Amino acid sequence: MGRDALTKRNAERRKAEKVLRIGIASRAEMRARTLAIARGTLKPAPSDPKVWFSSLESLAQVLSSKNQLLLETIRKARPGSLKELAELSGRAEGNLSRTLRTMARYGLVRLDKADGRRIVPEVPWDRVALDMALERNAA
């Protein structure tokens, strides 16, 4: 297979992937953006980030190596409950619950309620893409 065919195939595969776009912006920049959208002076593009963090450090805390492994475990094993995920991951259920609630707040995971009080974690994304300006806007 030629280089052009491989590039085209990879591009087609990427189009089919579900990607969560994450942006980094100061709270002032996020507020200004939200107000501009509300006023109608800014129309977000489909490629714009859907989730925002105020710093790279806060993103790094949520997507630590341990939490990346947790996301991978959820995607591969598809646990039917938090208890099952706790067993698979070797993490305490209480700690796991807090971590997943934080991840859900940022849209990284979905926590679906099943029969009874059982919560089923799901990772609806194939990839996460980071959008970060190298220069900060004055806000």
Backbone as a ProteinNet text record, in pm:
[ID]
protein_1_A
[PRIMARY]
MGRDALTKRNAERRKAEKVLRIGIASRAEMRARTLAIARGTLKPAPSDPKVWFSSLESLAQVLSSKNQLLLETIRKARPGSLKELAELSGRAEGNLSRTLRTMARYGLVRLDKADGRRIVPEVPWDRVALDMALERNAA
[TERTIARY]
85.2	0	89.9	62.9	144	122.1	213.1	207.2	78	34.6	-88.9	-210.3	-213.4	-325.9	-328.6	-210.5	-203.4	-249.7	-205.7	-246.5	-397.1	-453.8	-598.5	-673.9	-625	-691	-686.4	-572	-560.4	-652.8	-664.7	-754.2	-899.1	-938.4	-1075.6	-1102.6	-1004.3	-1019.6	-1035.7	-958	-965.7	-1100.6	-1157.9	-1288.9	-1395	-1383	-1481.9	-1464.4	-1348.2	-1324	-1404.5	-1440.6	-1506.6	-1397.4	-1383.2	-1274.7	-1331.2	-1282.1	-1315.7	-1208.8	-1248.4	-1154.8	-1151.3	-1029.2	-1007.7	-925.9	-966.7	-893.9	-839	-734	-675.1	-691.2	-753	-770.9	-789.2	-752.2	-771.2	-920.9	-955.4	-1097	-1153.5	-1073.8	-1118.6	-1143.8	-1055.4	-1073.6	-1197.3	-1218.3	-1336.8	-1464	-1462.1	-1579.1	-1608.1	-1504.3	-1521.8	-1577.2	-1529.4	-1577.4	-1724.9	-1758.9	-1897.8	-1991.6	-1950.4	-2032.9	-2047.1	-1940.1	-1945.7	-2039.8	-2039.3	-2130.6	-2274.5	-2296.6	-2431.7	-2482.9	-2393.3	-2432.5	-2453.3	-2400.8	-2412.1	-2299.8	-2196.5	-2084	-1977.5	-1991.3	-1900	-1981.5	-1957.6	-2022.6	-1913.1	-1916.5	-1810.6	-1809.5	-1690.8	-1674.5	-1686.2	-1727	-1735.8	-1602.3	-1492.8	-1360.7	-1311.6	-1388.3	-1349.2	-1358.5	-1277.1	-1286.5	-1425.9	-1466.8	-1596.9	-1580	-1460.1	-1429	-1308.7	-1314.7	-1206.8	-1147.6	-1016.5	-943.5	-873.7	-856.5	-794.4	-641.9	-585.7	-439.9	-403.4	-283.5	-232.3	-215.5	-183.1	-167.3	-298.8	-410.1	-538.9	-578.1	-548.1	-572.6	-485.9	-359.8	-267.6	-314.5	-377.7	-429.1	-543.5	-633.5	-749.4	-706.7	-609.9	-563.4	-425.6	-407.9	-282.5	-264.2	-145.2	-118	-213.4	-236.7	-326.7	-469.4	-513.5	-649	-659.3	-551.3	-551.2	-566.8	-498.6	-510.9	-654.2	-716.9	-855.4	-947.7	-928.9	-1009.1	-990.2	-866.9	-837	-905.2	-902.8	-967	-1118.1	-1178.7	-1323.5	-1354.9	-1275.2	-1300.4	-1285	-1181.4	-1153.4	-1243.3	-1261.6	-1334	-1484.8	-1528.4	-1670.4	-1736.2	-1686.2	-1741.5	-1888.3	-1962.3	-2105.7	-2141.9	-2040.5	-2066.2	-1935.8	-1948.8	-1829.3	-1755.8	-1832	-1770.7	-1682.3	-1734.2	-1656	-1531.6	-1546.5	-1431.8	-1328.9	-1374.8	-1283.7	-1201.6	-1265.8	-1194.1	-1093.4	-1134.1	-1045.8	-925.9	-949.8	-845	-761.6	-812.7	-741	-751.6	-849.6	-869.4	-989.7	-986.1	-1097.2	-1219.4	-1335.5	-1459.7	-1490.3	-1465.8	-1491.1	-1402.5	-1273.5	-1177.9	-1214.8	-1251.5	-1290.2	-1413.8	-1510	-1633	-1603.1	-1517.4	-1479.5	-1407.7	-1313.9	-1237.4	-1330.1	-1421.4	-1512.5	-1610.2	-1653.9	-1742.5	-1669.1	-1542.1	-1462.6	-1447.8	-1414.9	-1399.8	-1531.9	-1641.9	-1773.7	-1805.3	-1763.6	-1786.5	-1718.4	-1606.1	-1533.1	-1572.3	-1665.3	-1712.3	-1623.4	-1526.8	-1436.7	-1502.6	-1593.2	-1667.8	-1815.5	-1895.4	-2039.4	-2070.5	-2151.5	-2191.7	-2341	-2375.6	-2515.9	-2570.9	-2693.2	-2759.2	-2826.5	-2800.3	-2861.6	-2962.6	-3011.9	-3111.4	-3063.2	-3156.1	-3121.8	-3035.6	-2934.7	-2845.3	-2713	-2706	-2580.8	-2546.4	-2420.7	-2372.1	-2273	-2294.8	-2210.5	-2126.3	-1993.3	-1907.7	-1886.8	-1877.7	-1853.6	-1763.8	-1670.7	-1586.2	-1634.8	-1702.9	-1761.3	-1662.9	-1535.3	-1437.2	-1332.9	-1280.8	-1167.6	-1035.9	-1043	-923.3	-960.1	-857.7	-869.3	-770.6	-815.8	-728.1	-716.7	-596	-570.4	-549	-617.8	-602.4	-554.1	-427.6	-370.9	-287.8	-322.5	-244	-109.9	-7.1	124.8	144	57.9	57.6	-77.4	-80	-204.8	-258.6	-389.5	-455.6	-470.8	-457.5	-483.3	-633.6	-682.6	-827.8	-858.7
-116.4	0	122.8	218.9	338.8	435.3	531	630.4	712.1	752.4	830.7	750.8	622	536.6	521.2	506.3	494.3	623	737	865.8	882.8	846.1	858.2	765.1	642	545.1	592.4	646.8	698.6	817	904.1	1019.5	973.6	872.4	819.7	755.7	684.8	621.5	728.4	834	941.7	1011.8	1026.2	1090	1010.9	877.9	791.6	788.1	830.6	828.5	937	905.3	1004.3	1072.4	1203.4	1279.1	1385.2	1387.6	1493.2	1600	1719.6	1830.7	1910.9	1926.4	1995.6	2120.8	2229.6	2354.8	2399.1	2481.2	2540.1	2691	2754.1	2899.1	2946.7	3069.6	3125.3	3138.5	3152.1	3169.6	3294.6	3400.7	3523.8	3499.6	3423.5	3391.6	3304.8	3207.1	3121.1	3202.8	3294.7	3378.9	3469	3530.2	3618	3539.9	3419.7	3334.8	3299.3	3259.1	3222.5	3340.7	3459.4	3578.5	3612.8	3597.4	3625	3527.2	3402.8	3303.1	3340.3	3378.7	3415.9	3539.7	3636.1	3757	3730.5	3619.2	3588.2	3645.9	3700.2	3756.4	3651.9	3534.9	3423.9	3298.1	3233.7	3105.8	2999.8	2912.6	2811.3	2720.6	2690.3	2597.5	2454.7	2361.5	2221.1	2167.4	2222.4	2175.1	2242.5	2339.6	2406.4	2309.9	2332.8	2248.8	2252.5	2140.2	2129.5	2135.8	2104.8	2102.9	2193.6	2273.2	2367.6	2345.1	2358.4	2355.8	2490.1	2535.2	2665.1	2659.3	2538.4	2525.6	2384.4	2375.1	2244.4	2155.5	2217	2140.9	2075.7	2149.6	2090.9	1978.1	1992.9	1884.1	1763.3	1789.3	1680.1	1603.4	1672.1	1603.7	1509.7	1557.4	1475.4	1361.4	1387.7	1284.7	1231.4	1207.2	1148.6	1011	957.6	823.9	720.1	730.2	636.5	647.8	771.6	791.3	754.4	771	725.7	573.3	505	359.2	320.5	398.9	374.6	387.6	493.6	511.1	393.6	349.4	235	107.7	88.3	-28.9	-26.2	90.1	102.3	71.6	126.1	103.8	-43.9	-107.7	-246.3	-347.3	-331.2	-431.6	-407.8	-284.2	-248.2	-303.1	-257.5	-309	-271.7	-359.5	-338.6	-262.7	-225.8	-151.4	-91.4	1	57.8	-48.6	-138.7	-247	-333	-366.1	-447	-370.5	-240.9	-159.2	-150.8	-140.7	-136.9	-265.5	-378.4	-506.7	-513.3	-467	-469.7	-377	-260.4	-158.3	-165.5	-237.5	-244.2	-115.7	-32.3	93.4	81.9	154.4	154.2	216.9	160.1	205.6	353.1	399.8	539.5	634.7	600.6	681.4	681.3	566.5	549.3	633.1	632.8	709.7	858.9	911.1	1053.6	1086.9	1002.4	1024.7	1024.8	928.4	919.5	1036.8	1084.7	1203.2	1324.7	1339.7	1450.3	1434.3	1313.7	1289.3	1312	1275.7	1295.8	1444.6	1522.4	1667.8	1729.3	1673.3	1721.6	1647.9	1555.1	1485.1	1371.9	1332.3	1224.3	1087.4	1073.4	948.6	981.3	880.9	890.5	789.3	829.9	740.1	715.8	600.8	566.9	486.6	521.4	445.6	324.2	210.1	85	42.6	-79.1	-128.6	-108.3	-66.1	-39	85.2	77.4	192.3	173	73.1	39.4	147.8	190.6	290	221.9	243	180.2	288.8	280.9	380.2	347.8	452.5	434.5	547.8	515.8	616.9	628.2	739.3	751.6	800	816.1	873.6	771.7	793	713.6	785.2	918.6	1000.4	1130.2	1194.3	1328.6	1413.4	1529.4	1620.7	1750.3	1799.7	1919.7	2038.7	2148	2273.7	2377.2	2421.1	2514.1	2618.4	2745	2853.1	2862.7	2894.2	2910.4	3051.4	3143	3277.1	3301.5	3357.2	3387	3519.3	3527	3653.1	3736.8	3864.7	3953.7	3964.4	3928.9	3934.7	4015.5
0	0	0	-90.7	-102.1	12.4	22	129.9	125.7	4.8	-8.7	37.4	1.4	42.4	194.4	257.5	402.9	470.2	418.4	474	463.7	349.7	329.3	424.3	438.5	527.1	671.6	714.5	851.5	872.6	773.5	783.4	795.1	718.8	725.1	860.9	912.5	1044.6	1151.8	1144.4	1242.6	1238	1118.4	1105.8	1180	1180.2	1243.9	1395.7	1445.6	1588.6	1659.9	1780.9	1866.3	1947.4	1925.3	1986.7	2080.5	2202.8	2297.5	2284.5	2242.5	2227.1	2356.5	2409.9	2536.2	2510.8	2574.4	2562.6	2697.1	2692	2811.1	2797.2	2894.6	2893.2	3036.1	3060.8	3194.9	3221.6	3346.9	3381.6	3314.2	3306.8	3241.1	3092.2	3027.5	2885.1	2863.8	2952.3	2940.1	2959.7	3057.1	3083.2	2963.7	2907.7	2791.1	2673.4	2654.5	2544.5	2565	2686.6	2717.3	2694.2	2738.4	2718.5	2570.1	2493.9	2349.5	2279.8	2321.5	2264.5	2301	2427.3	2472.6	2399.3	2371.7	2298.1	2149.4	2101.4	1959	1875.4	1940	1864.9	1833.4	1892.1	1863.2	1840.9	1728.6	1700.3	1702.5	1802.1	1810.9	1687.7	1639.8	1527.9	1580.9	1495.5	1540.9	1592.1	1544.8	1587.3	1715.9	1768.9	1893.6	2011.5	2114.4	2235	2295.6	2351.3	2418.7	2569.8	2616.9	2759.1	2780.4	2888.2	2914.7	3053.3	3061.5	3187.6	3202.1	3325.9	3348.3	3344.2	3348.4	3340.5	3293.8	3243.7	3204	3327	3440.8	3565.1	3607.9	3595.7	3634.8	3540.3	3412.7	3317.3	3352.8	3386.4	3421	3544.6	3639.4	3758.3	3721.2	3636	3597.6	3505.6	3418.1	3324.8	3364.2	3493.4	3541.2	3477.8	3488.1	3432.6	3491.8	3622.2	3690.8	3635.8	3610.1	3557.9	3410.5	3334.6	3195.6	3191	3281.8	3290.5	3327.6	3414	3453.1	3330.6	3251.3	3129.4	3033.9	3019.8	2932.6	2983.5	3114.3	3174.4	3147.8	3164.5	3139.7	2993.9	2902.3	2759	2720.4	2772.1	2732.5	2802.6	2935.2	3013.4	3017.7	2995.1	3002.2	3130	3246.7	3372.6	3388.8	3452.2	3471	3597.3	3676.5	3800.3	3850.9	3946.4	4009.2	4089.7	4150.9	4228.9	4138.6	4021	3926.5	3881	3856.4	3815.7	3927.4	4051.9	4166.7	4171.8	4147.4	4147.2	4033.6	3914.7	3798.1	3814.1	3873.9	3881.3	4008.7	4110.4	4237	4317.5	4283.9	4355.8	4448	4558.3	4654	4588.2	4616.7	4553.1	4581.5	4704.9	4740.3	4662	4653.9	4578.1	4430.2	4382.7	4243	4210.3	4299.5	4280.2	4268.8	4357.5	4352.9	4222.6	4184.6	4061	3940.3	3934.4	3819.7	3815.1	3931.3	3931.9	3876.2	3912.4	3857.9	3706.8	3662.4	3518.7	3445.2	3507.4	3445.6	3433.5	3532.3	3528	3405.9	3366.4	3248.9	3120.6	3129.8	3010.6	2963.1	3044.9	3005.1	3017.2	3112	3130.9	3145.5	3124.1	3148.9	3257.5	3354	3461.9	3448.6	3394	3369.6	3486.4	3527.3	3633.5	3571.6	3631.5	3586.8	3692.8	3680.1	3775.9	3919	4003.5	4143.1	4152.7	4234.6	4254.2	4181.3	4098.4	4029.5	3927.6	3927.7	3832.9	3739.4	3609.2	3507.7	3439.9	3453.7	3389.4	3241.7	3160.9	3017.7	2969.5	2881.6	2817.6	2673.3	2640.1	2506.4	2399.3	2433.9	2342.5	2300.4	2179.7	2132.6	2161.1	2157.8	2177.1	2248	2301	2356.1	2277.9	2231.6	2158.7	2238.4	2255.8	2333.4	2241	2271.6	2198.9	2299.1	2282.6	2379.6	2306.3	2326.4	2267.5	2338.9	2264.7	2326.6	2380.8	2338.9	2394.3	2456.3	2576.4	2644.2	2593	2571.1	2535.3	2660.6	2645.1	2757.6	2775.8	2891.7	2915.4	3037.6
[MASK]
+++++++++++++++++++++++++++++++++++++++++++++++++++++++++++++++++++++++++++++++++++++++++++++++++++++++++++++++++++++++++++++++++++++++++++

